[in-house]
Amino acid sequence: MTAPPTTALGPASDLAQVFELAQQLRVDSVRASTAAGSGHPTSSLSAADLMAVLMTRHLRYDWDAPDDPAADHLVFSKGHASPLLYAMFKAAGAIGDDELMTTYRRSGHRLQGHPTPVLPWVDVATGSLGQGVAYGVGMALAGRELEGRSYRVWVLCGDSEMTEGSVWEALDKAGHHRLANFTALIDVNRLGQSGPTELEWDTSAYARRAEAFGCRAIVVDGHDLAAVDRALTTAADGQAPTVVVARTVKGRGVTEVADKNGWHGKPLPGDMADRAVAELGGVRDLRVRGPRPPEATPVSVTPARTGGPSSPPRYDVGDEVATRVAFGSALAALGASRPDVVALDAEVGNSTHAEDFRTAHPERYFQTYIAEQQMIADAVGMAVRGFRPYATTFAAFLTRAHDFIRMAAVSQIDMALCGTHCGVEIGADGPSQMGLEDLAMMRSVRGSTVLYPSDATSAVALTLAMADLDGISYLRTTRGAYPVLYADGESFPVGGSKTLRHGDHDEVTLVGAGVTVHECLAAAERLAADGVRARVVDLYSVKPIDTEAIARAARDTGALVVVEDHHPEGGIGEAVLSALATDARTRASAHPAFAHLAVTGLPGSGTSGELLDAAGISRSHIVRAARALVER
């Protein structure tokens, strides 16, 4: 079918023209998904009217300048409705019809099944439902509190994802902060993937819930363009965070699928697609140039992307200092020289020492309370806006936010995380507070860096290093105070290690990180008293790992004992074995004798010493394991 001549639409377009745009978005959603043989056309059809009104009249955006700092932001939390988003890009002239029709969901192309920032008009990757609202809150918070800008953040979400707890964490924070620059549009189309949604078309229930979290709720017929326009005008009045609850019909405009179960995630077959396009009025070629962003003004915080503090914390060898304390001091010092650094806390800052940053830089410190998913989402939103977030909580509680961390990696976000109170070392609080899975979790994140300092000097150096690392970096810190091992000024390159004890005739290598480095040193002393020479390696960089040092130690001594305050699965022991497997010289020689000491049982309460011993990772257990390897 030949398209009519191109017609341009702007903010003054009448609603008849906006309707034609909505129909074009529907047609192109059907065409693209049918051409690809996969996709979610019915989820796109329901929200087309909402997006047509938004992009013509309310979204202040220059499609030729997606990096304009004053521009609004649009997040498709219901990322599966990507046909609609890409149809909007075509209507804006950002992509052409050929790209939409021939590359959507195809290998090697940027119009992926769910949107990612490989596209310059996409801020964050979405598709893991329940996250887009949270990201939007983070961006809105950054705009108001850090940048001093008036841009608005608009989030399109589906009704199915409104059962995710993270959505309500996000709306709670939007209400708490009174984020009047934030609007969520709920596409209440009644049908989910496998049947009706929890609330179906009970829009008043959605509204009551949103209001209970401190947001303004506006209920509309999502296909009444005038009503939608009025709702978005109200949402942009700068008075309150707003949730537009829009009752819609899944598959709207196509009789054969409208409000019919069983069509979620299914493209329309060729003949049906042809009928759908005809019913929707045929192919169009409308172009939209909506309202432009206001003129950009200087931001209240000017990001500076490199460099460290002129006076970082310093510690003397032998001083007993917890690495969490050193982290807090280093972060506060970093904030003085790096105005792009922000700190986020989940109501444990007095334990993690993230509170030190609040004392020094209260305007860049954000309390998310006990909402770890939102803490990570806020960090992502701030990173999108050019800031370097440091988000901190107990290591055990970061596991709750793993999906947000995983998706942050998909979004190619640069941010630093710190997990404190790790392992059985924390003592009497018991297993619910012990981070014993975090190394495995963070090692599995694409492109991540995992660091585990053993003393205050290394903790300071690694905290500062994270400010300039690409991707997601993670610092694991210990609760208890332990002797400083390294002199001030010692270098700790990412990907390196430290050999604290060695000789020409070492018989076994003891490999630890964090608290177990101190246990390994004590064990080496006991072994030396018995005539057994032991090398000790501080593996402060868990990922990337120092393969050269590990392989050299394996060749030199022929025996390795790896000790970690973590479950054996996915931790330091497996990282060491993987490193050895990739080293050609090690593969060509006899494999070293190997012992792996890790936390295998269910810990309880006790002192640090009692729990390290009960877990089999104390100095006495290390001595026994080393002797057994040497005797073999």
Phi and psi in degrees as a GROMACS rama.xvg file:
@    title "Ramachandran Plot"
@    xaxis  label "Phi"
@    yaxis  label "Psi"
@TYPE xy
-83.8644  129.499  THR-2
-77.3523  149.693  ALA-3
-70.2478  169.633  PRO-4
-57.9164  153.985  PRO-5
-64.9966  134.746  THR-6
-122.957  134.724  THR-7
-96.1622  136.1  ALA-8
-115.705  143.406  LEU-9
-133.975  -174.528  GLY-10
-57.6713  -25.1714  PRO-11
-90.8734  3.56895  ALA-12
-59.2965  141.559  SER-13
-77.3284  167.697  ASP-14
-68.1386  -22.5539  LEU-15
-64.8454  -40.017  ALA-16
-69.0721  -37.827  GLN-17
-63.2909  -38.0664  VAL-18
-61.1839  -42.7043  PHE-19
-62.2069  -37.0429  GLU-20
-64.0286  -43.953  LEU-21
-58.8657  -41.5282  ALA-22
-65.2312  -38.4288  GLN-23
-62.1274  -42.5192  GLN-24
-60.9452  -38.1073  LEU-25
-66.5191  -48.2636  ARG-26
-57.7844  -47.3035  VAL-27
-69.4256  -30.2126  ASP-28
-64.2102  -41.8336  SER-29
-67.0616  -48.1303  VAL-30
-60.7165  -45.5679  ARG-31
-65.7365  -45.5376  ALA-32
-69.212  -37.2926  SER-33
-65.5356  -43.0032  THR-34
-61.9621  -36.814  ALA-35
-77.5622  -23.7243  ALA-36
78.6749  12.5153  GLY-37
-163.303  166.443  SER-38
130.046  -173.874  GLY-39
-126.578  72.9576  HIS-40
-67.9664  -39.7677  PRO-41
-66.2662  -34.8327  THR-42
-68.7221  -25.6358  SER-43
-79.0051  -37.8837  SER-44
-62.0935  -36.0513  LEU-45
-67.9385  -32.1503  SER-46
-99.3419  4.14891  ALA-47
-62.5774  -38.7165  ALA-48
-66.3554  -40.7981  ASP-49
-58.948  -45.5906  LEU-50
-73.8854  -32.012  MET-51
-63.5799  -43.433  ALA-52
-66.9924  -43.7588  VAL-53
-60.384  -49.5991  LEU-54
-75.261  -24.0305  MET-55
-85.4493  -31.8956  THR-56
-121.283  -17.6337  ARG-57
-131.304  -27.5017  HIS-58
-79.5579  107.03  LEU-59
-84.5895  99.4044  ARG-60
-153.878  137.937  TYR-61
-107.845  107.521  ASP-62
-66.8799  -17.851  TRP-63
-87.224  -9.15814  ASP-64
-137.762  68.6642  ALA-65
-64.2558  -15.7462  PRO-66
-92.3396  6.03229  ASP-67
-55.2572  117.739  ASP-68
-67.1844  -15.9828  PRO-69
-93.6804  -3.98361  ALA-70
-74.5986  152.367  ALA-71
-66.6179  167.988  ASP-72
-125.459  138.087  HIS-73
-119.934  123.567  LEU-74
-116.457  124.398  VAL-75
-91.2841  88.2623  PHE-76
-62.4841  -38.3514  SER-77
-81.6918  73.5063  LYS-78
-63.6169  -19.0014  GLY-79
-67.1132  -17.1477  HIS-80
-82.4514  32.5698  ALA-81
-59.3857  -30.3471  SER-82
-56.0777  -38.5599  PRO-83
-67.0208  -44.7403  LEU-84
-61.3524  -44.8553  LEU-85
-70.5722  -29.9102  TYR-86
-65.2699  -35.5149  ALA-87
-65.0119  -41.3204  MET-88
-60.1508  -39.7168  PHE-89
-65.4473  -44.2078  LYS-90
-62.6113  -28.3392  ALA-91
-82.8996  -6.3703  ALA-92
81.5119  10.5068  GLY-93
-76.688  -32.8277  ALA-94
-130.117  163.753  ILE-95
-100.315  167.298  GLY-96
-63.7143  -33.8029  ASP-97
-64.1244  -43.1122  ASP-98
-63.9468  -42.0496  GLU-99
-61.3616  -42.0746  LEU-100
-84.7136  -21.5475  MET-101
-115.251  -11.302  THR-102
-119.72  -12.1586  THR-103
-58.827  125.899  TYR-104
62.9881  20.5004  ARG-105
-99.3437  148.008  ARG-106
-59.5979  135.35  SER-107
83.2667  5.44108  GLY-108
-116.82  162.556  HIS-109
-86.1883  -16.3265  ARG-110
-85.3002  75.0572  LEU-111
-76.5445  170.461  GLN-112
-58.4716  -35.629  GLY-113
-126.948  144.834  HIS-114
-68.2873  142.483  PRO-115
-135.243  164.171  THR-116
-70.1672  6.84902  PRO-117
-60.3122  -21.7744  VAL-118
-92.117  130.911  LEU-119
-67.5928  -13.7752  PRO-120
-95.5639  5.26448  TRP-121
-113.705  123.997  VAL-122
-82.0418  -42.3753  ASP-123
-139.1  150.245  VAL-124
-73.7423  138.01  ALA-125
-133.546  171.214  THR-126
134.745  -28.362  GLY-127
-83.2475  101.586  SER-128
-61.9994  147.937  LEU-129
95.6533  3.11359  GLY-130
-105.215  -28.7481  GLN-131
-61.6607  -38.8094  GLY-132
-61.113  -41.7841  VAL-133
-64.7727  -42.8087  ALA-134
-61.7345  -41.5663  TYR-135
-59.6139  -39.5398  GLY-136
-62.678  -42.7481  VAL-137
-61.3564  -42.0061  GLY-138
-67.1056  -40.9185  MET-139
-63.8359  -38.9413  ALA-140
-64.7595  -42.2993  LEU-141
-63.343  -42.29  ALA-142
-60.7522  -44.004  GLY-143
-80.6737  -47.5887  ARG-144
-86.9318  -31.3592  GLU-145
-103.665  -39.5934  LEU-146
-96.7909  -24.3113  GLU-147
66.5916  33.5177  GLY-148
-106.686  162.079  ARG-149
-103.774  13.8942  SER-150
-64.9496  154.241  TYR-151
-106.431  152.913  ARG-152
-117.663  121.938  VAL-153
-112.544  130.919  TRP-154
-125.79  124.542  VAL-155
-96.5825  122.216  LEU-156
-129.518  159.432  CYS-157
-95.4767  160.673  GLY-158
-70.8146  -31.0924  ASP-159
-60.8137  -40.6726  SER-160
-74.0142  -7.79754  GLU-161
-71.0971  -5.08715  MET-162
-87.3201  -6.89587  THR-163
-74.8744  131.853  GLU-164
-62.2357  -29.0949  GLY-165
-63.93  -28.0214  SER-166
-62.4415  -41.7476  VAL-167
-79.2502  -29.851  TRP-168
-56.2417  -44.8271  GLU-169
-66.4994  -46.8471  ALA-170
-66.281  -32.5088  LEU-171
-60.3615  -42.905  ASP-172
-73.4012  -34.1203  LYS-173
-60.8899  -42.9239  ALA-174
-68.5253  -42.8633  GLY-175
-60.4403  -42.891  HIS-176
-86.8795  -3.25246  HIS-177
52.9719  54.316  ARG-178
-79.4901  83.5183  LEU-179
-70.273  -8.63052  ALA-180
-93.7692  13.8857  ASN-181
-119.557  131.475  PHE-182
-136.569  129.435  THR-183
-107.868  134.61  ALA-184
-111.924  116.394  LEU-185
-95.1365  120.125  ILE-186
-86.6917  90.4956  ASP-187
-86.9897  83.8162  VAL-188
-101.042  6.61069  ASN-189
80.7538  -27.8462  ARG-190
-113.536  132.207  LEU-191
-100.456  -154.671  GLY-192
-71.4686  -38.8542  GLN-193
-121.692  15.4221  SER-194
152.896  -168.239  GLY-195
-62.4769  149.67  PRO-196
-73.8666  171.561  THR-197
-58.6942  -45.7536  GLU-198
-102.232  -4.21552  LEU-199
47.2597  -123.222  GLU-200
-99.6393  27.207  TRP-201
-80.6741  74.1875  ASP-202
-64.5528  -29.0685  THR-203
-65.969  -32.0701  SER-204
-66.8935  -42.3188  ALA-205
-60.3106  -43.0111  TYR-206
-63.1771  -44.419  ALA-207
-61.8259  -40.371  ARG-208
-65.8649  -44.2497  ARG-209
-61.479  -42.7118  ALA-210
-65.7761  -33.6911  GLU-211
-64.3972  -23.5315  ALA-212
-96.5225  13.3523  PHE-213
88.0815  15.352  GLY-214
-106.293  153.169  CYS-215
-81.5669  132.971  ARG-216
-113.411  136.434  ALA-217
-127.605  119.025  ILE-218
-96.0018  129.314  VAL-219
-139.203  161.056  VAL-220
-78.2155  114.233  ASP-221
-68.933  -3.71664  GLY-222
-111.592  3.74406  HIS-223
-93.2587  100.27  ASP-224
-60.9386  -39.2785  LEU-225
-65.2215  -40.4298  ALA-226
-66.8633  -40.5908  ALA-227
-63.214  -42.7381  VAL-228
-60.2807  -43.7781  ASP-229
-63.83  -41.5618  ARG-230
-63.6733  -42.5802  ALA-231
-71.1496  -31.7557  LEU-232
-63.0969  -44.383  THR-233
-64.1075  -42.4038  THR-234
-59.4194  -30.4998  ALA-235
-92.474  13.7096  ALA-236
-82.2202  -0.574302  ASP-237
75.2203  18.6028  GLY-238
-98.5565  -33.7917  GLN-239
-164.007  154.743  ALA-240
-63.2788  139.026  PRO-241
-127.422  140.387  THR-242
-118.539  115.585  VAL-243
-91.8425  114.63  VAL-244
-97.6849  103.878  VAL-245
-107.841  114.598  ALA-246
-75.6066  122.974  ARG-247
-133.749  176.481  THR-248
-118.863  123.788  VAL-249
-67.8855  129.509  LYS-250
80.9944  17.5087  GLY-251
-49.2943  131.537  ARG-252
95.35  -10.7016  GLY-253
-121.432  104.386  VAL-254
-56.1422  -37.3148  THR-255
-68.2899  -20.3557  GLU-256
-124.503  -10.3683  VAL-257
-59.8511  125.359  ALA-258
54.8693  33.7256  ASP-259
-114.792  129.425  LYS-260
-69.7824  155.713  ASN-261
96.0337  1.09667  GLY-262
-108.422  6.46968  TRP-263
-66.8965  128.888  HIS-264
70.8366  20.976  GLY-265
-122.328  125.888  LYS-266
-71.5483  154.999  PRO-267
-78.5732  132.402  LEU-268
-58.423  160.409  PRO-269
-49.1199  -53.7123  GLY-270
-64.2332  -42.8359  ASP-271
-65.1  -39.0125  MET-272
-61.7605  -40.5559  ALA-273
-62.0933  -42.6497  ASP-274
-65.5977  -38.7213  ARG-275
-63.2992  -44.2114  ALA-276
-62.4229  -41.2213  VAL-277
-64.6056  -43.7367  ALA-278
-62.0093  -33.6653  GLU-279
-82.0127  0.996695  LEU-280
98.7324  7.26396  GLY-281
88.5918  174.806  GLY-282
-72.626  137.802  VAL-283
-124.135  169.774  ARG-284
-138.974  57.4882  ASP-285
-81.275  146.397  LEU-286
-121.64  136.934  ARG-287
-113.448  130.803  VAL-288
-128.68  94.7141  ARG-289
-78.6627  -165.809  GLY-290
-62.0757  141.725  PRO-291
-83.9911  154.868  ARG-292
-65.0712  154.235  PRO-293
-67.4008  167.32  PRO-294
-64.7612  134.085  GLU-295
-68.1468  138.195  ALA-296
-115.282  159.596  THR-297
-59.1086  142.906  PRO-298
-83.5588  158.623  VAL-299
-75.8599  -21.4012  SER-300
-125.772  124.192  VAL-301
-98.1289  110.416  THR-302
-60.6724  136.208  PRO-303
-123.883  118.186  ALA-304
-88.5376  -7.97025  ARG-305
-138.038  164.952  THR-306
101.108  159.345  GLY-307
-125.282  -179.433  GLY-308
-69.9058  150.318  PRO-309
-73.7482  -25.1431  SER-310
-133.804  75.4239  SER-311
-70.1125  160.474  PRO-312
-59.1365  145.348  PRO-313
-127.863  143.2  ARG-314
-134.448  149.093  TYR-315
-92.6791  143.626  ASP-316
-57.1129  131.898  VAL-317
99.7763  -24.0644  GLY-318
-59.3857  143.712  ASP-319
-99.08  112.399  GLU-320
-139.71  135.313  VAL-321
-75.6876  142.026  ALA-322
-65.3581  -27.3678  THR-323
-66.6978  -34.6747  ARG-324
-67.0448  -43.9385  VAL-325
-63.4938  -38.1741  ALA-326
-58.864  -49.9476  PHE-327
-59.8968  -42.6868  GLY-328
-65.8306  -41.0178  SER-329
-66.3115  -39.51  ALA-330
-65.1945  -41.5061  LEU-331
-63.1353  -40.5515  ALA-332
-66.7101  -40.08  ALA-333
-60.4666  -40.0993  LEU-334
-60.724  -25.2354  GLY-335
-70.6029  -30.4874  ALA-336
-105.658  -10.9257  SER-337
-125.006  91.8895  ARG-338
-68.066  -8.33004  PRO-339
-83.4695  -11.903  ASP-340
-81.4781  129.584  VAL-341
-127.552  154.696  VAL-342
-121.734  138.774  ALA-343
-125.736  141.038  LEU-344
-132.274  149.303  ASP-345
-114.556  50.1171  ALA-346
65.3616  28.6211  GLU-347
-131.787  22.3587  VAL-348
-61.5626  -27.2755  GLY-349
-74.5456  -17.8814  ASN-350
-94.927  -39.2664  SER-351
-80.7176  -17.5692  THR-352
73.5564  13.8482  HIS-353
-63.3958  -22.0727  ALA-354
-61.8597  -22.9071  GLU-355
-60.1616  -34.7993  ASP-356
-67.8274  -39.0467  PHE-357
-61.1277  -40.6047  ARG-358
-61.6216  -40.1553  THR-359
-84.1365  -34.598  ALA-360
-140.269  66.1218  HIS-361
-60.2953  -27.2128  PRO-362
-73.0333  -13.0922  GLU-363
-118.498  21.3543  ARG-364
-113.256  130.765  TYR-365
-126.897  122.477  PHE-366
-95.8857  115.467  GLN-367
-99.5629  -0.971484  THR-368
61.9015  -160.559  TYR-369
-81.5575  75.6007  ILE-370
-149.225  74.6097  ALA-371
-64.5289  -34.6834  GLU-372
-64.2496  -42.3665  GLN-373
-69.5989  -32.7219  GLN-374
-58.8452  -45.9285  MET-375
-67.3847  -39.7199  ILE-376
-63.6991  -41.4306  ALA-377
-60.4646  -41.7381  ASP-378
-61.9813  -41.5658  ALA-379
-62.5125  -46.6859  VAL-380
-59.7296  -38.9026  GLY-381
-71.9733  -36.2487  MET-382
-65.4654  -37.0414  ALA-383
-56.5736  -34.5026  VAL-384
-90.2093  11.5967  ARG-385
96.3912  7.45484  GLY-386
-96.6228  162.102  PHE-387
-110.792  96.3499  ARG-388
-82.245  142.89  PRO-389
-116.444  111.766  TYR-390
-108.808  130.279  ALA-391
-134.241  135.823  THR-392
-159.786  -176.71  THR-393
-62.6189  142.855  PHE-394
-55.3848  -38.292  ALA-395
-61.6888  -33.8065  ALA-396
-85.6584  -16.7164  PHE-397
-65.6945  -25.2077  LEU-398
-61.0224  -28.5879  THR-399
-62.8223  -26.8732  ARG-400
-100.989  17.8248  ALA-401
-57.38  -41.29  HIS-402
-64.6294  -35.1773  ASP-403
-67.8923  -37.7723  PHE-404
-66.6915  -43.812  ILE-405
-57.7231  -46.6359  ARG-406
-71.4735  -28.292  MET-407
-62.7388  -35.6847  ALA-408
-67.1507  -38.0558  ALA-409
-63.2955  -34.417  VAL-410
-78.5695  -2.86403  SER-411
58.5537  45.4896  GLN-412
-83.3958  142.856  ILE-413
-102.495  115.415  ASP-414
-158.209  160  MET-415
-113.382  137.17  ALA-416
-121.916  146.28  LEU-417
-130.825  126.102  CYS-418
-111.317  120.852  GLY-419
-106.003  176.943  THR-420
55.5002  48.9058  HIS-421
-91.9608  148.503  CYS-422
75.9479  -179.216  GLY-423
-70.5355  -15.1845  VAL-424
-56.3525  -23.7725  GLU-425
-65.1347  -22.2446  ILE-426
89.8288  -128.13  GLY-427
-68.1495  -17.0171  ALA-428
-63.0917  -26.292  ASP-429
90.8605  179.081  GLY-430
-65.2171  -25.2647  PRO-431
-66.6103  -21.2636  SER-432
-102.264  -2.85524  GLN-433
-91.163  113.944  MET-434
-74.2797  106.709  GLY-435
-123.553  3.89749  LEU-436
-121.766  -6.67923  GLU-437
-67.7977  -34.8913  ASP-438
-63.6684  -43.5731  LEU-439
-61.8411  -43.1187  ALA-440
-61.9851  -48.6435  MET-441
-76.4207  -31.1648  MET-442
-64.0473  -30.5398  ARG-443
-78.4312  -12.3065  SER-444
-75.0791  131.482  VAL-445
-59.4474  129.363  ARG-446
71.9894  13.1901  GLY-447
-78.4852  159.507  SER-448
-118.81  131.923  THR-449
-123.56  120.196  VAL-450
-123.966  142.859  LEU-451
-144.695  86.2969  TYR-452
-72.7918  150.934  PRO-453
-101.025  -15.9216  SER-454
-147.562  177.149  ASP-455
-66.8838  -38.8511  ALA-456
-62.9247  -45.6777  THR-457
-69.7363  -33.4146  SER-458
-62.7921  -41.6677  ALA-459
-63.2484  -48.7409  VAL-460
-61.3697  -41.6587  ALA-461
-75.1989  -32.9006  LEU-462
-61.0132  -43.8178  THR-463
-68.4821  -37.8288  LEU-464
-62.6599  -33.8227  ALA-465
-63.1292  -21.8176  MET-466
-65.0597  -18.2539  ALA-467
-121.493  13.3774  ASP-468
-88.3968  143.181  LEU-469
-77.6398  149.645  ASP-470
78.3684  -157.306  GLY-471
-99.9665  121.47  ILE-472
-111.105  148.021  SER-473
-132.268  128.327  TYR-474
-111.355  123.981  LEU-475
-102.18  119.883  ARG-476
-120.346  157.027  THR-477
-101.538  147.627  THR-478
-72.6355  -48.7158  ARG-479
-76.8986  161.33  GLY-480
-88.5321  133.196  ALA-481
-135.079  157.114  TYR-482
-60.2207  140.997  PRO-483
-70.4202  129.171  VAL-484
-100.046  -25.6791  LEU-485
-117.657  142.775  TYR-486
-71.6607  153.414  ALA-487
-57.3368  137.579  ASP-488
94.7903  -7.20412  GLY-489
-61.0629  141.275  GLU-490
-92.7517  140.682  SER-491
-132.7  75.4728  PHE-492
-64.4772  140.221  PRO-493
-63.4447  131.965  VAL-494
94.9109  0.692172  GLY-495
-103.473  -173.437  GLY-496
-153.482  173.41  SER-497
-126.454  129.61  LYS-498
-97.5882  107.378  THR-499
-85.1655  -20.6273  LEU-500
-151.288  127.431  ARG-501
-161.799  161.6  HIS-502
-155.504  172.502  GLY-503
-70.7791  -18.4452  ASP-504
-124.028  34.1887  HIS-505
-62.1772  139.824  ASP-506
-104.825  -16.3647  GLU-507
-155.953  147.883  VAL-508
-111.945  129.933  THR-509
-103.654  119.802  LEU-510
-112.633  123.024  VAL-511
-138.298  177.175  GLY-512
-153.556  145.731  ALA-513
63.9898  -132.676  GLY-514
-62.3723  -31.7828  VAL-515
-72.5196  -15.3846  THR-516
-61.7333  -42.2694  VAL-517
-66.7435  -36.9191  HIS-518
-67.42  -38.1461  GLU-519
-65.277  -41.1233  CYS-520
-62.41  -42.7322  LEU-521
-65.2062  -38.9105  ALA-522
-65.4184  -39.0699  ALA-523
-62.0774  -37.1286  ALA-524
-62.3184  -45.44  GLU-525
-63.8957  -41.5018  ARG-526
-64.4734  -39.8299  LEU-527
-62.0762  -37.7285  ALA-528
-62.6745  -25.4445  ALA-529
-96.9307  6.97421  ASP-530
86.3097  11.1103  GLY-531
-102.068  121.555  VAL-532
-89.5786  122.16  ARG-533
-122.145  133.947  ALA-534
-89.009  144.753  ARG-535
-123.873  125.393  VAL-536
-116.622  127.154  VAL-537
-93.5922  106.174  ASP-538
-92.1916  66.2613  LEU-539
-67.3057  -24.1327  TYR-540
-103.565  102.466  SER-541
-81.17  -34.1257  VAL-542
-149.114  117.604  LYS-543
-70.2582  151.315  PRO-544
-99.1074  152.856  ILE-545
-83.0076  80.3411  ASP-546
-59.306  -39.3625  THR-547
-61.5755  -46.603  GLU-548
-66.205  -41.0703  ALA-549
-64.8853  -45.8485  ILE-550
-65.9063  -38.4968  ALA-551
-64.2805  -42.5058  ARG-552
-63.9776  -38.3877  ALA-553
-63.8406  -42.1562  ALA-554
-69.9528  -40.5389  ARG-555
-69.6225  -41.3866  ASP-556
-105.134  -24.2105  THR-557
75.6489  2.13562  GLY-558
-150.77  135.578  ALA-559
-128.087  133.94  LEU-560
-117.163  114.577  VAL-561
-102.048  129.366  VAL-562
-126.219  127.272  VAL-563
-144.985  144.733  GLU-564
-91.7811  69.7413  ASP-565
-166.295  159.089  HIS-566
-61.5823  152.505  HIS-567
-66.1814  -27.4395  PRO-568
-74.5554  121.365  GLU-569
78.401  7.14541  GLY-570
-98.8172  -144.799  GLY-571
-70.1314  -38.3463  ILE-572
-59.0331  -46.2706  GLY-573
-67.8846  -33.1815  GLU-574
-64.3446  -40.8953  ALA-575
-64.9678  -46.116  VAL-576
-63.3349  -37.9526  LEU-577
-64.0699  -40.0584  SER-578
-63.2666  -43.8248  ALA-579
-62.9763  -35.5273  LEU-580
-68.0909  -24.074  ALA-581
-93.1364  -8.35672  THR-582
-88.3159  117.848  ASP-583
-61.8747  -41.3981  ALA-584
-67.5407  -36.4243  ARG-585
-67.9214  -41.1423  THR-586
-63.1906  -32.0976  ARG-587
-79.131  -17.7143  ALA-588
-106.606  179.768  SER-589
-65.8605  136.521  ALA-590
-65.9573  135.906  HIS-591
-67.2652  152.254  PRO-592
-61.8308  143.468  ALA-593
-141.655  133.993  PHE-594
-131.572  138.848  ALA-595
-125.185  113.999  HIS-596
-105.558  120.066  LEU-597
-149.266  175.07  ALA-598
-84.6105  107.63  VAL-599
-105.579  -26.5198  THR-600
-92.9329  -179.505  GLY-601
-90.3326  113.958  LEU-602
-70.3288  166.057  PRO-603
-126.43  -149.092  GLY-604
-98.9136  157.303  SER-605
163.023  -172.801  GLY-606
-79.5202  165.175  THR-607
-57.9322  -46.1029  SER-608
-61.7079  -42.3026  GLY-609
-62.983  -42.038  GLU-610
-74.731  -37.402  LEU-611
-60.8718  -40.2218  LEU-612
-70.4282  -43.3114  ASP-613
-62.7438  -31.9712  ALA-614
-80.2888  -8.63198  ALA-615
80.9208  24.9037  GLY-616
-123.788  16.6604  ILE-617
-85.6158  173.807  SER-618
-59.4773  -36.6354  ARG-619
-66.6307  -37.0418  SER-620
-70.0752  -35.9792  HIS-621
-64.4997  -42.7166  ILE-622
-58.9723  -46.6778  VAL-623
-62.9416  -42.8823  ARG-624
-64.8253  -40.896  ALA-625
-65.4526  -43.3203  ALA-626
-61.1232  -41.7919  ARG-627
-62.311  -40.3335  ALA-628
-67.8075  -42.4266  LEU-629
-64.1166  -41.0225  VAL-630
-65.5276  -30.5939  GLU-631
